[in-house]
Structures are given as C-alpha cells and as structure tokens.
C-alpha cells in the first residue's frame, strides 16, 4: 500500500512574531508535526502555510492529500473562503481531516461542524491530564490510559460542537475544568478528528504521546476508497431514467434537465 500523503497546514504567524514560540518551534509548528509524521512508517508529510499563494493549497494539492492536518489561531478570518470551500469539498469527497487545538474556530472546522464550536479557556500554563475513554479505538493504539502535559492552555466545557461519533479522550485541567479533547466525526465520505492540545507557547508537539495520537489519527482518517468526484452534486433525474416506469403528472417548476435552485 502506498504511503499516506499528509499535508500539515499552519498559519506560521506566532513562530515568526513571538520569540517564545520561535524558540520552541524554530522551523514552525507545522514542520515539527510533519517531522513527527515523517518519522512514522508509511506516512509522507509535507507542509503548507497561510502566507503562501493560495495558502499553500493550490489546485490539485488537496487531490494529492489523503489527510489534511490543520492548525490555526490568529488568522482564521484571513483564510480565503474559496480555499475553505475546497477543503470542505475534499473532506466530503473522502479526504481525512485533523483539526488541532485552536483550529476549533477555523473556518473549515466550523463549516464542517455547523455549530459555533465555542468553549471556555484560560492561558495559565496549567497541567493537563488526558484520559482515554475508548481504549480499543485505533487513535488510542499504544497509549497509556492517561498521560499528562505539564503546561497547557485550558479549554473547558461546554464545547459547542455536535455530538461526536466517538469521544476518544477527555481532559482534566489543574484548575478543575474538563473537556472533550479528542472527538471523531464523519462528514460525507471523510473522517474528521479534533484533538485539543497544542498551545503555541508550550512544547506540546514535541511530546511523544501527542505525536503518537496524531500519527494514529492520520492512519485512522485515511480513506483508501476513490474520491467522490462531485460530493455536492444534486442532479435532476429525468422521468425516463427512473428505475420503475412512471408517467409525469401535474405541473412542474423546472424545465427538463435544468439545475435545481441553491
């Protein structure tokens, strides 16, 4: 089986503007994540960033991407709507997508969820303890029942997302809050995973357990089936193409073969 093709998308803003982040991630968070993925057998990861033409996602890039990993924070509003359309269409057609940390407020994630995706938060460098809630899930493979991150940003419930297909992790924070920190969805033919950890001022993406979660999630999210060519198609089926013989009756709004209203 060919390697899983992953595109790691990052804003690459904090790394360039904030010395603390640049010290932790000298080549960018996106490259740190890609390096961890490239160290795993069967995965080939490349990167794309906000400042590149077409945000690094020109025509054809998503067609050649099995799983898209997305990290965003400061520039959600700067992501072009046509790129958001392309990302969502690719997911509906069968591309996997993993949204990390503050990408809960990214345009593609909110479009795919159809909800505000809001939460409570606190930036205090407190301890986060992640608990497995589904030991047998492929994303949890090789992980302990719980692991800790010594410093992280707090995200707390209520989390304004639809009920997930499965909750793989929940988090507890030193201040007492809890959070559904690893949740799965299916959108069209594509699998979607949201994973909470990853605040830019802490070395979260250097953590071995966090890297294992992302590697496992990439393998889970990949759909080996051929992509659906036009996942948004809504064809006007002519009478003569009906599986059973029918006779047209009564008036109609649309002419034969005319596209529907959207």
SULQUI-V70947 format. One record per residue. N is the residue number from 1. RES is the residue in one small letter. PSI is psi in degrees with one decimal (none if undefined). NEAR is the number of other ideal C-beta (glycine too) atoms within 10 Angstrom. Layout:
n res psi near
N RES PSI NEAR
N RES PSI NEAR
This chain:
n res psi near
1 x 133.8 6
2 x 158.6 8
3 x 148.6 13
4 x 124.9 21
5 x 117.7 17
6 x 136.1 27
7 x 120.7 22
8 x 114.3 30
9 x 132.5 31
10 x 152.7 28
11 x -37.4 27
12 x 38.1 23
13 x -52.6 19
14 x -36.4 22
15 x -29.9 22
16 x -22.7 12
17 x -17.3 10
18 x 120.9 14
19 x -38.9 7
20 x -45.4 11
21 x -41.0 19
22 x -35.5 15
23 x -39.6 11
24 x -38.8 19
25 x 74.2 21
26 x -25.9 10
27 x 8.5 13
28 x 148.8 22
29 x -39.4 25
30 x -40.2 27
31 x -36.6 21
32 x -45.1 22
33 x -43.6 27
34 x -39.4 23
35 x -42.1 16
36 x -39.7 21
37 x -40.7 21
38 x -21.0 15
39 x -11.2 11
40 x 137.6 19
41 x 139.8 6
42 x 11.4 12
43 x 134.2 20
44 x 116.2 14
45 x 136.3 25
46 x 173.3 17
47 x 160.3 22
48 x 146.1 23
49 x 162.3 18
50 x -41.3 19
51 x -11.3 12
52 x 156.6 13
53 x 136.2 7
54 x 28.6 13
55 x 28.3 22
56 x 6.6 20
57 x 63.6 21
58 x 169.9 13
59 x 133.0 8
60 x -21.9 8
61 x -45.0 18
62 x -29.3 20
63 x -29.7 11
64 x 16.8 9
65 x 121.3 22
66 x -38.5 21
67 x 130.7 27
68 x 126.6 27
69 x 128.6 29
70 x 124.9 24
71 x 124.6 24
72 x 158.9 24
73 x -66.6 19
74 x -16.1 14
75 x 32.9 15
76 x -42.6 17
77 x -20.3 7
78 x -11.2 13
79 x 124.4 20
80 x 140.6 13
81 x -31.7 9
82 x -30.7 10
83 x -39.2 19
84 x -44.1 18
85 x -42.9 14
86 x -41.1 20
87 x -47.5 26
88 x -40.7 22
89 x -38.0 18
90 x -40.4 23
91 x -47.5 27
92 x -29.8 18
93 x -12.2 20
94 x -4.4 19
95 x 138.2 27
96 x 154.7 25
97 x 134.6 27
98 x 122.9 25
99 x 128.1 28
100 x 134.0 30
101 x -115.7 24
102 x 1.5 21
103 x -1.8 27
104 x -24.8 22
105 x 8.6 17
106 x 153.6 24
107 x -45.1 21
108 x -42.1 25
109 x -44.7 25
110 x -36.9 20
111 x -44.9 15
112 x -33.2 24
113 x -34.8 19
114 x 23.0 10
115 x 168.8 12
116 x -26.2 12
117 x 31.4 19
118 x 163.8 13
119 x 175.7 20
120 x 156.6 12
121 x 160.2 14
122 x 131.8 13
123 x 92.1 11
124 x 7.8 12
125 x 34.8 14
126 x 164.5 17
127 x 139.0 14
128 x 130.3 25
129 x 118.6 15
130 x 128.7 27
131 x 135.1 16
132 x 130.7 18
133 x -2.6 17
134 x 84.3 14
135 x -33.7 10
136 x -2.2 7
137 x 140.1 18
138 x -30.2 13
139 x -21.6 25
140 x 2.6 21
141 x 129.6 14
142 x 8.2 9
143 x 150.8 18
144 x 170.4 10
145 x -26.4 10
146 x 155.3 14
147 x 161.5 18
148 x 147.2 13
149 x 121.0 21
150 x -34.8 13
151 x 127.4 15
152 x 162.4 28
153 x 139.9 22
154 x 132.9 22
155 x 133.1 24
156 x 156.1 16
157 x 156.3 13
158 x 142.6 10
159 x 119.2 21
160 x 62.0 13
161 x 159.4 20
162 x 160.5 12
163 x 125.2 8
164 x 161.9 17
165 x -43.6 14
166 x 143.4 13
167 x 119.2 15
168 x -32.2 29
169 x 145.6 24
170 x 149.5 19
171 x 147.1 23
172 x 140.6 17
173 x 156.7 21
174 x -28.9 16
175 x -4.4 11
176 x -14.1 9
177 x 158.4 18
178 x 162.7 15
179 x 141.6 22
180 x 97.5 21
181 x -3.6 25
182 x 104.7 27
183 x 148.3 23
184 x 152.7 20
185 x 161.5 21
186 x 126.5 11
187 x 110.6 17
188 x -128.0 18
189 x 2.4 17
190 x 144.9 25
191 x 139.5 22
192 x 135.0 25
193 x 130.2 27
194 x 130.1 27
195 x 124.9 22
196 x -46.8 27
197 x 154.2 24
198 x 30.2 22
199 x 138.6 22
200 x -22.7 24
201 x 4.9 16
202 x 153.8 21
203 x 41.7 14
204 x -41.1 24
205 x 0.6 23
206 x -10.4 13
207 x 132.4 19
208 x -38.5 9
209 x -39.6 15
210 x -43.1 21
211 x -40.5 19
212 x -40.7 18
213 x -45.9 27
214 x -41.5 26
215 x -47.9 24
216 x -39.9 20
217 x -38.3 27
218 x -45.1 26
219 x -37.8 17
220 x -39.4 19
221 x -19.8 25
222 x 131.7 19
223 x 109.1 18
224 x -9.0 9
225 x 154.3 7
226 x 146.5 9
227 x 146.8 18
228 x 125.5 16
229 x -43.7 7
230 x 85.6 11
231 x -16.7 17
232 x 7.0 12
233 x 138.8 7
234 x 73.9 8
235 x 149.5 10
236 x 105.5 11
237 x 120.0 8
238 x 155.0 10
239 x -42.2 10
240 x -10.2 9
241 x 0.3 7
242 x 145.3 10
243 x -31.2 6
244 x 144.8 4
245 x 129.6 7
246 x 158.1 9
247 x 129.4 5
248 x 134.2 10
249 x 139.7 6
250 x 168.8 4
251 x 161.7 4
252 x 157.8 9
253 x -40.0 7
254 x 144.8 10
255 x 160.3 7
256 x 127.6 10
257 x -3.7 8
258 x 142.0 10
259 x 151.5 9
260 x 165.7 9
261 x 141.1 6
262 x none 5
